[in-house]
Amino acid sequence: MKKLILPLVFFVLSACYYDSEEALYGTPNTVCDVTVTKFSTEIKPILQSNCLTCHSNAAATANGGGIKLQDYADVKTNVLNGKLVGSVEHRSGYLAMPKGGGKISDCNILIINTWIAKGTLND
């Protein structure tokens, strides 16, 4: 019986080997890259995935309070009046967007703010 217990204890202890997720898969890339912030390749896709369900040209009247974010000119108008940033950052005095959902990622907000700081170019 003693001969059976010792190998069993060794097996149980060795089966409890544990590596952290970081050790197994590496540290996730948590850096937000804002080196390129073009309207066509960064801003438009953010708006497409988070805003255009309600704020496309076709849906804005019925679902988006008349606010359109599909075209560059409409986006720039909402940047200049402060509504875009105020809404996506969930600032006091603005309607939090996306409606009924959580905030868009901090990285996406940083990308939008960086694009604005660089002059809201239509590129």
C-alpha positions in Angstrom: 0.0 0.0 0.0 2.9 2.4 0.9 4.4 1.7 -2.5 1.2 2.8 -4.2 0.7 6.0 -2.2 4.1 7.6 -2.9 3.8 7.4 -6.7 0.2 8.6 -6.4 1.2 11.7 -4.4 4.0 12.4 -6.8 1.6 12.2 -9.8 -0.9 14.4 -8.1 1.6 17.1 -7.2 3.2 17.0 -10.7 -0.2 17.2 -12.4 -0.8 20.6 -10.6 1.9 22.3 -12.7 0.7 25.8 -13.6 2.0 28.4 -16.0 0.6 31.9 -16.1 -1.3 33.0 -19.2 1.5 35.4 -20.0 4.1 32.7 -19.8 2.1 30.4 -22.1 0.9 33.0 -24.7 3.0 36.1 -24.1 1.9 39.5 -23.0 -0.9 40.9 -25.1 -0.2 43.9 -27.1 -1.9 46.7 -25.2 -0.2 49.6 -27.0 -2.6 51.8 -29.0 -0.9 52.7 -32.3 -1.7 56.3 -33.3 1.1 56.8 -35.7 -1.3 56.7 -38.6 -4.7 58.3 -38.1 -6.2 58.7 -41.5 -9.9 59.2 -42.0 -10.2 56.5 -44.7 -8.3 53.8 -42.9 -8.8 54.4 -39.2 -11.7 56.8 -38.5 -14.2 55.6 -41.1 -13.9 51.9 -40.0 -14.4 52.9 -36.3 -17.5 54.8 -37.3 -18.7 51.9 -39.5 -18.5 49.4 -36.7 -19.8 51.5 -33.9 -22.0 54.3 -35.3 -23.5 53.7 -38.8 -26.2 51.4 -37.7 -28.0 54.5 -36.5 -26.0 57.4 -38.1 -25.7 56.4 -41.7 -27.3 58.6 -44.3 -30.2 56.2 -44.7 -30.8 55.6 -41.0 -30.1 58.9 -39.4 -33.5 60.4 -39.7 -35.3 57.4 -38.2 -32.8 56.1 -35.7 -30.0 58.7 -35.2 -31.7 61.9 -34.3 -30.8 63.3 -37.8 -27.0 63.1 -37.0 -25.2 61.6 -40.0 -21.6 60.2 -39.7 -21.3 58.4 -43.0 -19.5 61.1 -45.0 -16.4 63.1 -44.2 -18.3 66.4 -44.3 -20.9 65.2 -41.7 -18.2 63.8 -39.5 -16.2 67.0 -39.6 -19.4 69.0 -38.7 -19.9 66.8 -35.6 -16.2 67.1 -34.7 -16.3 70.9 -34.9 -19.5 71.2 -32.8 -18.1 68.8 -30.2 -20.8 66.2 -30.5 -18.7 63.4 -31.8 -16.0 63.5 -29.0 -18.5 64.4 -26.3 -20.7 61.5 -27.2 -18.1 58.8 -27.6 -16.3 59.9 -24.4 -19.6 59.9 -22.5 -19.1 63.5 -21.4 -21.7 65.2 -19.2 -24.1 67.1 -21.4 -23.9 64.8 -24.4 -25.8 61.7 -25.3 -23.6 58.7 -24.5 -22.9 56.8 -27.7 -23.2 54.1 -28.9 -26.7 54.3 -27.6 -27.6 51.6 -25.2 -24.0 50.2 -25.3 -20.7 50.7 -23.6 -18.1 53.2 -24.6 -16.0 52.4 -27.6 -12.5 51.3 -26.7 -10.1 53.8 -25.2 -7.8 53.1 -28.1 -10.5 54.0 -30.6 -11.2 57.2 -28.7 -7.5 58.0 -28.7 -7.3 57.4 -32.5 -10.3 59.8 -33.0 -8.8 62.5 -30.8 -5.4 62.2 -32.4 -7.0 62.5 -35.9 -8.8 65.6 -34.7 -5.5 67.1 -33.2 -3.8 66.5 -36.5 -6.4 68.7 -38.3 -9.3 66.3 -39.2 -7.9 65.7 -42.6 -9.9 64.0 -45.3 -7.2 61.5 -46.2 
